[in-house]
Amino acid sequence: MKKRLIKLCTLVLLSASIFSCEKDYGVNLGPVEDSQADIPVTVTNATYFERFPVVTTSVATGGNITIEFTIPAEKGRIKQITKVATSSATALNFGNLNSTAASTALNTAPIVGNGSNTITYTTTLADYLRYRVRVGTSAGPIGPAAGTPPAPTIPVPSTTAVPTDIGYYFLIELEDGTTIIPMPVRVRVIQ
């Protein structure tokens, strides 16, 4: 009886010591942890939120694209959008934001903020198509082939079940010099 009691106590102590340990993952995320940004960026005019915020545009209305960003007021003020890159919604890649080559950026100059915690990025589908022709076919979803005039329109699927999504990536700089890469924003082209 005494041996069983000793074995049971030993088993309880070993179990308690094993289950009380917590693995330290360092700066990497643990297997069930969320990645929370120090300064969250919200797309205030998102029409949908799937995996990423989705802003819609229409070829019929001119293809204007407007993306509005906001950070919490106590986190600072937005100085500028330093770089804008794009790709297809299935090929999410932040490489163009880190590239120093000006040819890979969608914007040719920083988009200056208004001294507040909000900033708006505006463009058109025609600008996107000119960019896509300039950098080649890997820049985004199906559009005109390289070398054709920049006037063609982006093809729109005949059903809304298979929309054309363009992934936009932004590098935002705050007035204190902090840089933020917010979640990618998808621009959905609808009829």
N, C-alpha and C positions, 0 to 999 in steps of 0.2 A: 504494500500500500504506500509505504514511504517512497519507494522508487518511482511509482506512478505520479505521486504528487510533485516530486522533484522534476520529472520529465514534463509534466503539465506546466509548471511554473517557468521552466526553461523555454518551452514552446511559446508561452504567452509573452515572455520578455523578448524573445527573438522576433516574434511577429510584430510587437509594438515598435521595436527599433527599426525594422525594415519598412513598415508603413509610415513611420514618422519622418523618414528622410525625404527631402525634396531636392531633385536634381537642379543644379544651377546651369542654365543655358547661356550665361554671359550676355552679350549684346544681341544674340539671336533669339528669335521667337520660339517659345515652347510649342509643343504639338497642338495645344488647344487655346493658345493665346491670340487675341486680336491685335492687329497693328493699328495703334491709335496715333494719329498725328499730333505733334505738340501744338501746331496751329492749324485747326481744321479749316478747310476751304469749302464753301457751299456754292453750288451753281443755282442761283435763285430763280432763273427762268427755265429750269428743266421741265419739260413736258412729261417725261417718264423717268423712272429710276429703275433700271433693270440691274445689271451688275455695275453699270456706270450711269451717271446722269445722261439723259438723252434730250437734245434740243432738236426741234423739227424745223424744216424749211420746205418750200414748195417751188418747183420749177415754174408753175403757173403764175406765181406771184413775184417772180423775179429772182428767186434763189438767194434772198438776203439771209445771212446767218448772224445772229447776235447771241453771245454767251456772256452772262453776267456773273462775276465772282464776288463773294463776300467773305470776309474773315471776321471773327468777333472783334468788337470795337476795342476791348481792353488788350488785344494782342498786337496792336500797332496799326500803321497805315501802309497801304500799298503804294510803292513808288512807281513800279512799271511791270509790264509783262516783257521780260527780256527776250524770250525765244518762244516760237510756236512751231511745232512739227506736226506732221500728220502721217497716217498710214491707214490701211484697211482695218476694219474693226476686228478682224481675225488675226492680224499680225501686229500685236501690241508690242512696241519696241521703243524704249526711251533713248536709243542710241543717237538719234538726231538732236536731242536736247543737249547731250554732252559733247557733240561734235563742234569743233571750232570752225569748220568750213561753212562759210556764209551761204553756199549754194544749197545746203541741205535744210536751211531754215525757211519756214513759210513767210515770215516777216523779214523785211530788209532793215528795219530800225525798231528799237524798243517802242512798245505802246505805253505812253506815259499815263500815269494815274492822275486823279484829281485831288490828291491829298487826303483821301478818306479811306475807309476800310472796304470800299467797293471799287471795282474796275470792270469795264465792259470791252469785250473784243468783238469787233464787227468785221465782216467780210462778205463775200458773195460766192456762189458756185462758179461764176466766171473766173474769179481770182484763183480759186482752188484748181480749176482746170488748167489755167496758165502755169501754175506751179507744177502741176503733175506733168505737163508736157516738158517743162524745163528740166526736171530731175529724173524723168523716166517713169517706167511703168510700176516700179516698186513703191511709189509714194502713196498709193491708195487704191480704192476700188476702181472697177472698170471705167474708163473714160476714153478720151481720144488717144490714138497712138502717137508716139513721139514723132515730131516733125510735121504734124498737121497744124493748120492754123488754130489759134486759140478760141475761135468762135463757136465750135460745136457745143451742144448741150449735153449734160450728163444723162446717160440712159436711165430711165425710170422703169422699174419692173411693172408688169401689168397687174400684179396683185399686191396687196399690202402684206401678204404672208411672207414675202421675201423682199424686204426693203433694202435700199442701198444705204449703208451706214459708213460714215467717214469718221475715223478716230482722230481726235485732236489732242495734243499734249502741250502743256504750258509750263514755262519756267517763270515763276513770279518772284519779284524782288521787293522786299519791304524797305521802308525808309531807313531802318537801322542796319541794313546790309544783309539781313537774313534772306536766304533763298528757299522757295517752297516749290515742290513739284506736286500739284494736286492730282486727284484722280483723273484719268483720261475722260474726255467728254465726247460722246458720240453725237454726230449730226446726222439725223435721219432725213433722207430725201423722200418726201411723199408727193403724191400727185395733186 
